[in-house]
Amino acid sequence: MFTRFCSLFGFVPIFTFMFFTFYLIPETSNAQFDKIKKTVDKNKKENKEKKDKKTTNTGKEDTGKAGNDASTTSGSGTGTSSAGSGSQQKNKQAQREEHETYLKKLRSDAWEYYDTPVTMEYGTENSEKILNLARAFDYYPRAIIADSICYKVYTTKDLETGTIWTNFVWVVKTFWELYPNKLAKEFEPAIQGCMKRAADYKANGNLAEAKNWAGAGLNYINALKIIQSPGHQDGAKLAATYEKEVQSMYTDLKMKIGAKFYTSRLHADQALNIVFSKKPIVIKTEDAASFTNAFTLGDNIYAMGYFESDLNALSTSEKKYNVAFYIDTDPNYSGEPDFYTTYPISAVTGKNSYAYAEIIPAFAANNQTESLDIMRNLKRLKMGKHNIMMKFLNFKADVLAKGYFTLDCTSDGMTKFEQWIAPFEDRELEKVRMPKAEQSNPTLESDMKRVLKEVYPDWTVLRLVIAEKNWTIEKNSITGEIEYRHIGTSVAIKDQSGECRVYWVSFKQNYANGKYGELWKHGVGDNEKIKCENVMK
């Protein structure tokens, strides 16, 4: 923090005692603050009134001023003096702009912290967001710097223009006038609500969710402890009211969970987190020294998520979970991911309180087919360094574990990645087959091929199977009369490039005068590549 202070004021500390002197600067007294505020407000008002009452003699005054400026710059000695004065003025202007920016950012961070709702409506992630905003605001150390800017660098007259003083006033006065209301109406109810939910989940046997809510309560308490100063203790007092009880609840739940679900001390330390490595991660024999969050495209990437309960308890009835990826988003973002991959929960993995994901694995050791879907999405990234957030989510979008890593997509790495992914694509392609026919109707199939030849003359139809047992009849929503019927097929074709693909194609027959008429193409759905030699298998 002292480094920030030094950069703002353009000097390097020489004696250690200066550091302590700086931190012992008391907050601005109300009398001093009110005196300056009153003077600034009064002078601003007077200046505005003078500006509004400009005389018609302004043109003459300006002319005289221009002549004075011209005479100042004539002569070598005067010119040198003018240049030096201009340089000094430039430095002052640059410093002022830096201070303006500092106060503007301080006010912006203060406002974001104040204006963001403290609510349980968005689950436990809201508490993480509030804590992160409190850390970003970091009131007391930054307020001391702001105090020094206003009272040690500028005169009262200097503060009459620009936004340094108005932003300072908002942070050190207006914010604290508004804050008690937020404490009473938002923070305290949220902490109490977290405690109640933690107790309810504990009573129902869901220790993991109980701990999540106790942890959310601690996040709010820690945010209150950050936003305080010797002269503003309301938040700290509220935090002290609940901290001991919430911390005790959290510790008790963690110990209970650990005895049942943690596989190791490392699991306990990393609970709710995801760790990453360039080497495969094996549960209970993890090599913590190999964990890293920095990768270059072309590295192997493996991930392990550590939970606080088993997947059976954490999952929904679908018995699946998602691994979601968020590319270059705010760490507090809780919306839709850029992409995700779904993993099944088996009878074996459902008992695990952890999950393993091979993100960019070595081909020979790859045991997860889901890896290819992840790599296909990563292949779409643009060149450059990307910040990636990864989450394990159940089907209610509850966060089971979360982690972060960087991926540097270099030009060379992106070229090599194309080659890297090729064997995975080929292995997956080898598995593609035509679906089993749900009915056999040579006459109808022949008619369908005729329609396809008319609609898609570039296609060479290699095989067509009717993929539905029965026609679906569509009726008019008002009259109830039959309008048409349709049925779906899988069609293997070879295009002009020689590539074979399987398309989902539906056909329809309109209904009129008590019978179905000519066959038409109804629609074309998804398609995928297939090896030509596997079309008839």
N, C-alpha and C positions, 0 to 999 in steps of 0.2 A: 504493500500500500504506500509505503514511504517513497518507493521508486516512482509511483504515479505522481506523488506530490512534487518530487524533484523535477520530473519532466515538464510539469505544468509551469514551474517557476524558474526553470532554466538554470539550476545550479546543482552542483554535486556536493553531498554532505562531507564535511571534513571531520567534525568531532562527533563522537557517539552520543554525547549528551544532547545534541540537537534533536536527535530522534525522539528522545523521551520528552523533551520540551514541547515538541510538536504534538505528541499525543496527550500531553497534559493541558493543552489549550482548552479552557472551559467553553461550554456552549455560550453563544451570544446572550447577554442579559436582555430581559424584556425591555428595560428602560432604554438601552442602547439601540435595540432593534426598532422600538416604536419611534424613537427620536429620528433615526435615519429615514424610516418609512414615511413619517410625517413630512420631513423636509423634501424627500424625493417627490412625493405625491403633490406637494404644494408647488414646487418648482416646475413640475411637468405641466400643471394646470396653468401657471403663469406664462410659460413658454408658448403654450397653445394659444392663449389669448393674444399674446404679442404677434404671433404668426398670423392670426386672423385679422389683425389691425395694421397690416402693412401700409405704409404711406405710398402715395403715387410717385414719390421721389426715388423709388428703388432703382430705376434705370440709371440716374445720375450717380448714385452711390456705387453701383456696379462698375460704371465707367472709371471712376476714380480708383476703385479697387484694382481694376485691371492695370492701370498705369503704375500703381505702386508695385504690383507683381512684376511688371516689366523692368522697373528700375532696380528691383532687388536682384534680378538675375544678370545685370550688366556688370562687367568687370571680373577679372579672374578671381580676386579674393572673395568677393560676394558670392560668385558662382560656386566656389568650393564649399562655402558655408551652407549654401542652399542645398547642395547635394548631400552634405552630411546630415542636415536637418531632415531631408526627405527620407534618407536611409533609416534614421531613428524613428521617424513616423511610421515607416513600413513595419519595423520590428514591433512597435507598439500595437499596430493594427493586427499583425499576425498573432500576437499574444492574446489580444482581446478576442479574436475569432476562436482561438483555442479554448478560452475560458467560456465564451458563449456556448460552444459545442458541449463542453463538460457539463454546464448547468442545464442545458437543454436535455441531455441524455439522463441526467440525474432526475429531472422532473418526469421524463418519459417513463423511467423505471419505477418511480414512485407511483405514478398514475396507474401503470399496468398492474402493480401489486395491489393497489387499493381497489381498482375497478373490476378485477377478476373475481367472480363469485366464489365464496367459500361454501360449497354445497356438497351433500352426499348424493345428489341426484345422478352424478356421473361416475359413481363408484369410488374405489380407493385411489384411482389415478389423479383425481382432482387434488388430493392432498400432496402428491408428488409435484404437481404443477405449482401449487402455492409455495411449497418449500423452495423450489428452484427460483421462483420469482423473488422470494425474500432474499435468497443468496445474491441474486443479480442486483437488487436494490441496495443491500448492504449499507443501511442508513448511516450509522454513526461515523465510521472512518471517512466516508465520502462527504458527510455534512461538515466535518472538521475542515476538509480541503475547501469546500464551498465557502465556509466561514472565513477562511484565510484569504480567499480570492476577493471577497466583498470588502473586508475590513483592513486588509494589509496592502492590497494592490491599488485599489481605486478610491478616489474621493467621493463624497456624496454627489458632487456635480457629475462625475464620471458615470455614476449609476443611473442618472436621469434618462440616459438614452440606451437603446439596445434592450436585450431581454435577460441580462445577467441577474439583475435585482428581482424582476418579477418572477423568474423561475425559482430563485432562492427563497423568496417569500412563500411560494406555494409549498416547497419541500419542508422548510423548517417551521412554518406556521399553519398554513391552510391544511396540510396533510394531517397534522396532529389535532386540529379542530374536528376533522371528519372521522379520524381513526376510532375513537371510542365507540361511535355508533356501529361501526363494522365489527368491533370486538364483541359487543353485546348481541347484535342481531345475526351475525354470521359465524364468527369463530367459536363462541361458547356453545351454541346449539350444535355445531358440527362436531366438536370434541365430545359432547355428551352423547350425540347420536352414534358416533364411532364406538364408544364404550358400550352402549346398549346393544348394538349389532354384534359386537365381539362376544358379549355375554350370551346373546341368543344363539349364535352359531356354536358356541362352546357347549351350551345346554343340549343342542341337537346332535352333538358329536362331530361336527365339522370343524376340527381344530385349525385346519389350514386357513379357512375363510375367517375364522375368529381372529387368528393372528394377523391376517391382512388388515382387518378393521382396527385392531389395536395399534398396528403399525401406522395406519392412516392418522389415528389420533395423535401419535407421537410426531408425525410430520407436521401437523398443524401447530403443536406445542413448540417444536423446534423453530418453526417460522416465526412465532411470536418472540422467541428468545433472541432471534437475530435482529428484529426490528425494534430496537430499544436504544436508550441512551441514558446518561445520568439524570437528565431532566424529563425523560418520558418513559415511565415504568409501567404503564397500564397493561401493555401486552405481556411483559415479563411477570407481572403479578398474576394475571389470568393463567399463564403457563404454569406457574408454581402451584396454583390451586389444584391442578389435575395431574401434573407430571408424575408424581410418585405413584399414584394409583394406576395410571395408564402404563407406565414403565413396568410395574410389578405384574400387571396383567399380560403384557407382551412377553416378558421373560418367562413367566410360568407356561404360557402356551408354547413358546419355542422349545422349552425343555421337554414338554409332553410330546410334541411332534417329533423331536429328535430321537427320542427313545423308540418310536414306532417306525419312522419313515426315512430318517437320514442314513445313508449308506456309509458315511465316513465323516471325519471332522471337516474335510474339504467341502462335503455336501452341505454341512451345517453353515459353513462360512459363505457358500455361494447360493444358498437357498433363494429361489425366485430369480436367479440370474442365469445367463447363458455364457459359457466360456468357449473360447475358440483356440484352435491349434492347427499347425501345418501337418501334424501327425495324427493318426487315428487316436481317439480317446477311449480308453477302456475303463468302465466303471469299477471303482474300488482300487484300481491301480493307476490312477491318473498321474501324469507327470506335470505337476503344476508349473515347473520351470519352462515347459514348452508352450504355455498359454501365451497368446498374443492377440492383439486387436488390429494389427497392421499387416495388410496383404497387398501383393501386386498380382494382377491378373496373370495366371500361369502357375501360381502357388496352389497347393492343395489346401482346402479349407474344410475343417471338421468342427462340429459344434455339439456341446452337451448342455442340455437344460436341466436344472435341478429344481424339483418341485417340493412342496410341503405336504403332499399326500400322494396316494397312488392314482394312476390314470383312470382307473375304474371310478374312483370317488370324484375325480375332477371333471370327468367327461359327462356328456349328456347321453340320451338314449341312443344317439347315432353311433356311439362307440368309435368316434373318429376325432382327430384333432388337426388343426391347421398350423403350418409353419409360415408365418407372414413376414414380408420384407417391405421396408419403407426406405425409399431412396432419397437422400438429401432433404429430409424433413426435420422439423423442430423436434427435439427429444420429448417434448410434452404432447406432441400430436397423438391423438387417439382415434382418428378417423379411419377411413378405408386404406388398406395397404396398396402398394403399387402392384404387388402380385403375391400369391400364396400357393402353397401346395398342401394337399390333404394326405394325411397318413392314417392307416387303419389302426385300431386298437384290438389286439388279439387277446386270447385267454391268457397268454404268457405276458405280453407287454402291459396288459391292464393292471398287473400287480406291481409294476415298476413305479417308483417315485422320481423318475428321471426319463429323459428321451434323448436319443442320439440322432443327429442329422449329418449326412454326408453331403456337404454343399458343393464342393468341387473335389471329388475324390479321385484317387488313382484308379484307372480303369480295371486293372487286374483284381483289385481288392474291393471293388464296389459291390455292395450288397443291397442297395436300396434303389429301386426303379424310379423313385420320386426325384432322385438327384438330377436326372435329365431335364425335367421340367424346370427346376431351379436354374440350371446352367443355360437353358434356352432363354430365360428371362434376363439373366445377367449378360448374355451375349448382346442384348439390345442397348446396353449402357453406352453412353457417349464417351469419347476419350477424355481422360482427366481423372482426378481423385474424387471418389465418392464416399460420403458418410452413410453407412447403412445401419438401420435399426432392425433387429430381428426379434420376433415374438413367437412363443408357443401359445396358441389360443385354443380353448375348447369351442364347441359350436354355439355357445352363448356369447362368444367373443370375450370371455374372461381371460385375463393375462395369467398364464401359468408360470412363465419365466420371460425375461427380457435381457437383451444384450446388444452391444454395438461393436462394429468394426469398420475399418476403412479399406477400400479397394481401389488401388491405383491402376486405371486402365490405360496402359501405355500403348503406343502404336505397335510396337513389337509384340507386346502381350496379346493384343486383340487379334493379330495375325496368327499367332501360335494357338490361341484359344479355338479358332476354327478347326485346326488340326486335332486339338485335344478332344473336342466334343464329337468328332467324326465316328470313332468306334462305338460310342454310346448310342449315337443315332442309328448306326448300322445294326446293333444288337436289338434295339427296339423295333426297327423296321422288320427284322426277321420274324418277329412275333405276330405281325399283322396278317389276319386271315379274313376271308369272307364269312359273314355270319351264316348260321344254319337256316335253310329255307323253312318258312312256317307253312307253306303250302306249295303244291306243284300244279301248275295250270299252263301247259305248253302253249295253248291258243292265246291266252292273255299275255303270257310272257313275250310271244312273238309280236303281238300288237304293241306292247310297250317298247320293244326294240325299234319298231317302225317309227313310233313317235319320236324317240330319241335321235334317230337318224335324220329326221326332218328338222328337229330343233337344234341339234348340235352336230352339224355335218363334219366337224373336225374330230369328233370322237370315233374311236373304233371300239365298239362294245365287245368286251371279252367274255363277260358273264353277268347274268342278272338273276337275283333271287328275290322272291316275294317275302318280305320280312315281317308281315303281319298276317294273322290267321284269318281275319275278317275285314270287310270294308267298313269304314266309318261313315255313317249316314248323317248329313247335315240338313237341318230343317229351318224354315223361316221362323224367326223368334216371335213373330206376331200371329201369323196364321197357322203355324204348326205344319205347313205343307213341306214335303220333301223337296229340296233344291238340288242336291247332288250328293255323290258319295266319293270317298277317296281311300287310297291304300298306299302303303309305303314299301319301297324296295331298296336293296343295296345293289349298286351297279359298278362293276369293275370295268374301267376303260383304259385305253392307251391313247395318249394325245400325240400331236404331231412331232413333239420332241422325243417321243419314244418312252416317256415316263408313264408308269401305270399308277392309277389312283382309284380309290373306292369312294363313290358318292352316295349319299342318301337322296333318293328321288321319289317324290310322291306323284301319283296319277289320279285323275278324277274323271267322272262321267256325270254330265248334267242329267237331270230328271225332267221329263216332259211327257204329257199324254200317257201317263201310266207306265212309262218304261225309261230305262237308262239309255242314253245315246252314245255318241262317239267318244273314244278315249282321248284325253288331253293330258299334257304335263301340268301338274298342279303346283309343284315347288321343288327347289333343290336346297338341301341342308348341308350339314358338315361333310367334309371329305378328308381323306388321309392317304398318304402314299403307301403303296404296297409293292413288293417285289413281283415283277411280272411272272416269275416262275412259281409264285405261291398263289396265284389267282385261282387255280383249279384245285388247290389242296383243301 
